[in-house]
Every structure is written in structure tokens, then in C-alpha cells.
Amino acid sequence: MSRRRIVDWDGVATAAIHGVLTARALDELGVPRQTVYYRASLGGPWKRLLPGVIMLSSGTPTVEQRDDAALRYAGTGAMITGLAACRLHGMTRLPGTDEVHVLIPEARKRASKGFVEVERTTRLPSPAVLRGFRVAPLVRALLDAARRLPTLDQVRALLAEAVQRNLVTAEALVAEAKAGSRRGVARCRVVLEEMGANVHSPAESWAYRLTEDSGLPEMQWNVRLLDPDGKLLGVPDGWIDEVGLAWQIDSREYHLRPTEYENTVYRHTLMTAAGVIVVHTLPKRLRSDRAAVLDELRRSYQVAKERPRPPVTAVPRTPQRR
């Protein structure tokens, strides 16, 4: 007569921090395989999230449970990257997805399954531990995410948030793009070129592309304008220095917080009072009414040429290094 196995339920509770364990771990803690199978069957109190990975409850898994399950499924040395890692690093303006992208060593054989995208790599970085999860460095996570996004504007928005908040530098992103996978890198290079010109939002990118062949003098982007006393007047999106013409792309959507938009409106007033000619453009017109926007810029430039240049100084903004 076989002896009944004693289940270490306290050990199960301790090991399953997020209520997720592998079937192997449950077995090692004394839970019989038939018990796991029964409880994780359709209508049972547990749920099979991935092959060999069990959620010790029913219903819809939380974000943390999906992250936990993905790492347990991927195995030793795995780490979260992509959009899931960006979220764990504290980024907020992210496309919605249930997918968890994980990196594993090249030698490991593990296929993508369910909500888990598995990527084998010879460039496995040193992970950070965030909220208890092994996570790729943000620069790597951003490029891994950007390479899989379907549109250029999504790539722009993703990288813009990270750079605007000084979470990473454009230089670090360029270095990672050169060193990393070639898959999907073309869109990343377009955005990184724009960032090299100090362009840091989708709307600014549309404006940057619009003026490339406009015949206007070179536009500088996101410079700091100072009055003769060194007081900050504003940071216009675009700036033609020789005539003192500022270009503002007016939209709450592309400012991270309402307070930043309010500050932009205040700075508009200061620039105008200092003699700067400010052209205002709604982002949607950069896509739907390009010819009219260019005409307005050119006419404003001619007006600016006919009056004395205001005594303001334009200082390029230098990104913080991390």
C-alpha cells in the first residue's frame, strides 16, 4: 500500500508569489500530478496559462500573473523585454497588448506560445529586477518593442516618451539600433534621425518632414529662447533663427501632462511680447492640409524678414546623458 503524499501548502503559497507556479514546482511541493490536472481542468478552481504553468485560481490573469507565467514558461535566465518591460520601467503611453515578450539564451529551445513571444538571442543583456521580475534594460526593451510596432507614428510616440522624460538618451538608442537585430530597424532609424535633429514627438516629426524641401532656411527644433537678460521665453517646436520666427504645433495630445500644455501657452505670450513671430499649427493640418501650412510658413517668414530681428538668443537643448 503506497503512502499518501503530504502536500506542503504553505510552501505552495510562499513559492507562488503571484499565484502562479509550474507543474514541476507543484510536484516538488507534494501536489500530485492528477490533482494538478483535475484542478486545472475546464471548470476547475485552477487554470492552465501556458504549457506546464498553472495559475492557482480561475478567471482572467492579472498583468503580474501573465508576466510571472511568461518567465516561468521561458525558464532560467529569461527576462522580459518589449512593451511589457517598458511598462515595468514606468512608461505610461504604451499601445495596449496582452503579449509578454521574453528573451532567452540562443541555446535554449523554447517556442512562442499563447500570450508569450519568445526571442532567442546571442545578445542577452544583464537584467534589472523590477517589481520582482527580471527585465531587460530600458534601451533594449524600447528597441525590441519598436521593431515590432506596425506604424511609424507608434514608434515615434514610444521613443519620444522615453527621451522626453530623460529615461534614455537618443544616443543610447542609436547605439542599440546599430548593435541589435535588423528586423524592423528601418522605422527605428527614421525616428532616430528625427531625434538627431532634436525632434521628439509624432507631430513634430510630421512638421520636420514637411519643411525638408520647403525652400525655407533650415529649421532648428526645440531650442531655448532667451531674452537679453537671459530669461527663458519659451521652447518653440521649430525656429528660424535669422528672422526670429517660431513655429508651434498646438495640441494637448502630444504633451505628456496638461500642466505642460498650459506652460506652453504661457510661453507663447512671452515670445510674442518679445517680438518673436509665432506661427501656430494644429497637428491634423500637417497631414491633411500640407500645402496650406507651407504657404502660411512662407508668408510668415517674409513678414519676419521685413522687420528687425528681435534681440533673442536661441540655445540648443542638450539631452541629459544616462
Beta strands, then each sheet from edge to edge (+ up, - down):
strand 1: 20-22
strand 2: 47-50
strand 3: 53-55
strand 4: 79-81
strand 5: 100-105
strand 6: 116-121
strand 7: 128-130
strand 8: 133-135
strand 9: 220-221
strand 10: 224-226
strand 11: 232-234
strand 12: 238-240
strand 13: 245-249
strand 14: 277-281
strand 15: 313-315
sheet 1: 1+ 3- 2+
sheet 2: 4+ 5- 6-
sheet 3: 7+ 8-
sheet 4: 9+ 12- 13+ 14+
sheet 5: 11+ 10- 15+
end
